[in-house]
Amino acid sequence: MTAVVERPTALWPLGFRIRPSADGAGQVEVVDTVGQRRFRCVPEALAREILGSGTGGTRGDREKWSEIRTVSDDRGELVPGWRHWHRRGWYPSDQYYVASRQGWPYVDTDDADGSIRSAALERFLAIDGPPLAEHVPDGATVPLGRPQSPGASSLATMLVRRRSERSYKRRPAPRGALSGLLWYGLDGIRTMRKQTRMDDPLSYLESYGAAWDLYLCIYSVAEIEAGSYYYDIVGHQLINVRPGDHRETMIDALQGLRVPATAAWTLGLMADFPRYQWRYRHEYALRKLYVEAGFIAQELLMLGMSYGLETLVTPAQKDTPYLELHGLSGDRYAFYR
């Protein structure tokens, strides 16, 4: 909860959040989201403090409570904004919003020569070894051919005209359009992976796109047989996983959404969590992954429009049938039953 808690003699400063500790150690965590401070204590010490006695607990606890009492009352300007968030039910995320406005300090903020990051990476490598390699399936490779150049429409025009479609023209899509979509739309990820080298551990920290494996279910593309495929992003080729028409399987995987019945293909972004967490060891990691997925999807949608394709993006997916279709397990990817 985040609240202004009234005590017998004073008010708690605005912006304090009280919650159970994440590790279940029987403590509570008190976070000053504005001052960017946090500490833990036993619930009894918190209760005594709320009731105004201010006694008991460890010496460290008492020192922390003393710090809270000295927080100035110049947070009044934040009250309208906090009330706005509470009225709209956004309060579970208010601490992250405040933190994003303030900025948490990082140990490598001043690390021009990379020595701090290099030392951390040496510890990671010594304890865990290198990050997991991509899971590349065995199968016949299918060249995608020369990428078709995108259309000339401006980004502003496409953003205004962008619409989600759920039914498509029943004719094969050009192979060049698929090749172009994958080549140009995923070029940032491709560039990052080419620059990642074992002899340069700092390159592991270039985390953009590191989590994603790309899988397609192709239904109707000229010169490419229907089936499920892995996209080799660096080699710009498909690897066949399971031949055949899998429209009904994909409809089930998309929670009954009938889009695959007329679509030319379905492209899935699959997050390899262990591979990503090796690089990004921070509580912000999952949120960053969500944001990154949206960013990549938006680029692909806009590029698809430039090829005259109608598109739809959806998070409505059951992981189990999707993983099984592409020969994957839930050990490294999300698994939903």
C-alpha positions in Angstrom: 0.0 0.0 0.0 1.0 3.6 -0.5 -0.6 6.1 1.9 -0.3 9.0 4.2 -0.6 7.3 7.6 -1.7 9.4 10.5 0.1 8.9 13.8 -0.8 10.5 17.2 1.8 13.3 16.7 2.5 13.6 13.0 1.9 12.3 9.5 4.0 9.9 7.6 5.6 11.6 4.6 3.9 11.1 1.3 5.1 8.4 -0.9 5.9 5.6 1.6 5.0 2.0 0.5 4.7 -0.9 3.0 4.6 -4.4 1.7 5.7 -8.0 2.7 9.3 -8.8 1.9 9.7 -10.6 -1.4 11.7 -13.5 0.1 9.1 -14.4 2.6 11.4 -13.9 5.6 8.7 -12.8 7.9 9.6 -9.1 7.5 8.0 -6.1 5.9 9.7 -3.7 3.5 9.2 0.0 3.9 10.1 2.0 0.8 10.4 5.7 0.4 9.6 5.9 -3.3 10.4 9.6 -3.5 13.6 9.6 -1.5 14.7 6.2 -3.0 15.3 4.5 0.3 14.1 1.2 1.6 14.7 -1.0 4.6 13.1 -4.0 6.3 11.9 -4.7 9.8 9.7 -7.2 11.7 6.0 -6.4 11.6 5.9 -5.8 15.4 8.4 -2.9 15.0 6.3 -1.4 12.2 3.2 -1.6 14.3 4.9 0.1 17.3 6.0 2.9 15.0 2.6 3.4 13.4 1.1 3.5 16.9 3.6 6.2 17.9 5.6 4.4 20.6 8.8 4.4 18.5 10.4 1.8 20.8 11.7 -1.7 20.3 13.3 -3.2 17.3 17.0 -3.3 16.5 19.3 -0.2 16.7 19.3 -0.2 13.0 15.5 -0.2 12.8 15.4 2.8 15.2 17.9 4.7 13.1 15.8 4.1 10.0 12.6 5.3 11.7 14.5 8.3 12.8 15.4 9.0 9.2 11.7 8.8 8.2 10.8 11.3 10.9 13.3 13.8 9.5 11.9 13.7 5.9 10.8 17.2 5.1 7.2 18.1 4.3 7.9 19.6 0.9 6.1 16.9 -1.0 2.8 18.7 -1.2 3.2 19.3 -4.9 3.0 15.5 -5.4 -0.5 15.2 -3.8 -2.6 16.1 -7.0 -0.6 13.6 -9.1 -0.9 10.8 -6.5 -4.6 11.4 -6.2 -4.9 11.2 -10.0 -3.2 7.8 -10.0 -5.4 6.5 -7.1 -8.6 7.6 -8.7 -7.8 5.6 -11.8 -6.6 2.5 -10.0 -3.0 2.9 -11.0 -1.6 2.9 -7.5 0.1 -0.6 -7.7 2.5 1.0 -10.1 3.0 4.4 -8.5 6.3 3.6 -6.9 7.7 2.5 -10.3 6.4 5.7 -11.9 8.1 7.9 -9.2 11.3 5.8 -9.5 11.4 6.3 -13.2 11.0 10.1 -12.7 13.8 10.2 -10.1 16.2 7.6 -11.4 17.8 4.9 -9.2 21.6 5.1 -8.8 23.5 2.2 -10.4 26.9 1.0 -9.3 28.3 1.4 -12.8 27.0 4.9 -13.4 30.6 6.2 -13.5 32.3 3.3 -15.4 33.9 5.0 -18.4 36.6 2.3 -18.8 34.2 -0.6 -18.2 36.2 -1.9 -15.2 33.2 -2.2 -12.9 31.1 -4.1 -15.5 34.1 -6.2 -16.5 34.6 -7.3 -12.9 30.9 -8.2 -12.5 31.0 -10.2 -15.8 34.0 -12.1 -14.6 32.1 -13.2 -11.5 29.1 -14.2 -13.7 31.3 -16.2 -16.0 33.2 -17.9 -13.1 29.9 -18.9 -11.3 27.5 -19.6 -14.1 29.6 -19.9 -17.3 28.6 -18.1 -20.5 25.0 -17.4 -21.3 23.0 -20.2 -23.0 23.4 -20.4 -26.7 20.3 -20.1 -28.9 18.3 -23.2 -29.3 18.6 -23.9 -33.1 16.4 -26.8 -34.2 17.6 -29.5 -36.7 15.8 -29.3 -40.0 16.1 -28.4 -43.6 17.0 -24.8 -44.3 14.8 -22.7 -46.6 16.3 -19.6 -48.2 14.1 -16.5 -48.0 15.6 -14.8 -51.1 16.2 -11.2 -51.7 14.3 -8.9 -49.3 11.7 -6.7 -51.1 12.3 -3.0 -50.5 9.7 -1.4 -48.2 7.1 1.0 -49.7 7.4 4.7 -49.7 4.6 5.6 -47.3 5.7 8.0 -44.5 5.6 6.8 -40.9 3.1 9.5 -40.0 0.7 8.3 -42.7 1.0 4.7 -41.6 0.4 5.5 -38.0 -2.8 7.4 -38.8 -4.1 4.6 -41.1 -3.0 1.7 -38.9 -5.9 -0.7 -38.2 -6.0 -4.3 -36.9 -7.6 -6.7 -39.3 -8.9 -10.2 -38.5 -9.7 -11.5 -41.9 -7.4 -11.4 -44.9 -7.3 -12.0 -48.7 -7.2 -15.6 -49.6 -4.1 -15.5 -51.9 -0.5 -16.4 -51.3 1.7 -13.5 -49.9 4.9 -12.7 -51.8 8.0 -14.4 -50.5 9.9 -11.1 -51.0 7.5 -9.3 -48.6 8.1 -11.9 -45.9 11.9 -11.8 -46.5 11.8 -8.0 -46.3 9.7 -7.9 -43.2 12.2 -10.2 -41.4 15.3 -8.6 -42.8 14.5 -4.9 -42.2 12.2 -5.3 -39.2 14.6 -7.3 -37.1 17.9 -5.7 -38.3 18.6 -4.2 -34.9 18.5 -7.6 -33.2 20.6 -9.0 -36.0 23.3 -6.3 -35.5 23.4 -6.9 -31.8 23.9 -10.7 -32.2 26.7 -10.2 -34.7 28.5 -8.0 -32.2 28.2 -10.4 -29.3 31.5 -12.4 -28.9 32.8 -14.6 -26.2 36.2 -12.8 -26.4 34.5 -9.6 -25.5 32.3 -10.2 -22.4 31.1 -6.6 -22.3 29.2 -7.3 -25.5 27.0 -9.6 -23.4 25.5 -6.5 -21.9 24.1 -5.3 -25.2 20.8 -6.9 -24.2 18.5 -5.6 -26.9 16.9 -8.6 -28.6 19.0 -11.1 -26.7 15.9 -12.8 -25.3 14.1 -13.5 -28.5 13.8 -16.6 -30.7 11.6 -16.1 -33.7 9.2 -18.8 -34.9 6.8 -18.7 -37.8 3.8 -20.7 -38.8 3.5 -20.3 -42.6 0.2 -21.0 -44.2 0.2 -19.3 -47.6 3.5 -17.8 -48.9 4.6 -18.1 -52.5 7.5 -20.6 -53.0 7.5 -21.7 -49.3 5.8 -24.9 -48.1 3.3 -24.6 -45.3 4.7 -25.5 -41.9 6.3 -24.3 -38.7 9.7 -22.7 -38.9 12.5 -21.2 -36.9 13.9 -18.0 -38.3 17.7 -17.9 -38.3 18.1 -14.2 -37.9 21.8 -13.9 -38.6 21.7 -16.3 -41.6 18.4 -14.8 -42.8 16.9 -18.2 -43.5 14.1 -20.5 -42.2 14.7 -23.8 -40.6 11.8 -26.3 -41.0 10.5 -27.6 -37.7 7.2 -29.3 -38.6 5.8 -29.4 -42.2 2.1 -29.2 -42.8 -1.0 -26.9 -42.4 -1.2 -25.9 -38.8 -4.0 -23.3 -38.9 -6.2 -25.1 -36.4 -3.4 -25.6 -34.0 -2.6 -21.9 -34.1 -6.2 -20.9 -33.7 -6.2 -23.0 -30.5 -2.9 -21.4 -29.4 -4.4 -17.9 -29.9 -7.3 -18.6 -27.6 -9.7 -19.4 -30.4 -8.9 -16.2 -32.4 -9.7 -17.1 -36.0 -7.1 -15.0 -37.7 -4.9 -17.9 -38.9 -7.8 -19.2 -40.9 -7.0 -16.6 -43.6 -3.6 -15.3 -42.7 -0.4 -15.9 -44.8 1.8 -16.5 -41.7 2.0 -16.0 -37.9 5.2 -14.7 -36.4 5.9 -15.4 -32.7 8.4 -13.7 -30.4 9.6 -16.4 -27.9 11.5 -15.1 -24.9 14.3 -17.4 -23.7 14.2 -16.4 -20.1 17.5 -18.0 -18.8 19.4 -16.5 -21.7 18.0 -13.1 -21.0 18.3 -13.2 -17.2 22.0 -14.0 -17.5 22.5 -10.6 -19.0 19.9 -8.5 -17.2 20.0 -9.3 -13.5 17.7 -6.6 -12.2 14.1 -6.4 -11.1 13.4 -4.1 -14.0 14.2 -7.0 -16.5 10.6 -8.3 -17.0 9.2 -4.9 -17.6 12.0 -4.1 -20.0 11.1 -7.3 -21.9 7.5 -6.3 -22.2 8.4 -2.9 -23.5 10.9 -4.4 -25.9 8.3 -6.8 -27.3 6.0 -3.9 -28.0 8.7 -1.9 -29.7 9.7 -4.8 -32.0 6.0 -5.5 -32.8 5.3 -1.9 -33.6 8.3 -1.9 -36.1 7.0 -5.0 -37.7 3.5 -3.7 -38.0 4.6 -0.5 -39.6 6.9 -2.3 -42.0 4.1 -4.7 -42.9 1.9 -1.8 -43.8 4.6 -0.5 -46.1 4.4 -3.9 -48.0 0.6 -3.5 -48.2 0.0 -6.3 -45.6 -2.9 -6.3 -43.2 -1.8 -7.1 -39.7 -2.8 -7.9 -36.1 -0.8 -8.2 -32.9 -2.2 -10.1 -29.9 -0.8 -11.3 -26.5 -3.7 -13.8 -26.3 -1.8 -17.1 -26.5 -1.7 -20.4 -24.8 1.9 -21.4 -24.5 1.5 -25.2 -24.4 0.2 -25.8 -27.9 2.5 -23.2 -29.3 5.6 -24.7 -27.8 4.6 -28.2 -28.8 4.0 -27.1 -32.4 7.6 -25.7 -32.6 9.2 -28.6 -30.7 10.1 -26.5 -27.6 9.9 -27.2 -23.8 8.8 -25.0 -20.9 12.2 -25.2 -19.3 13.4 -22.1 -21.1 10.2 -20.5 -22.4 6.9 -19.6 -20.8 4.6 -22.5 -20.2 0.8 -22.2 -19.8 -1.5 -25.1 -19.3 
